[in-house]
């Protein structure tokens, strides 16, 4: 753990926090995790880290972005999939 303060006003007692056990953490303001809570959960599969992917900035026409977003998936995933299909059809 990095004990360096990100703020010159930090009043955090880092030594006390490092020494705390899980049982000592006050969870009274956290909601109870129940089977009903899990029943309402939504599983979202992320792309994950892939070293073959490169971040880029792309400017799209508004109507294209609205169409992509209306399809439900993340627009970045759809753009990648559509471009890949186009590339493979050209090969």
Beta strands, then each sheet from edge to edge (+ up, - down):
end
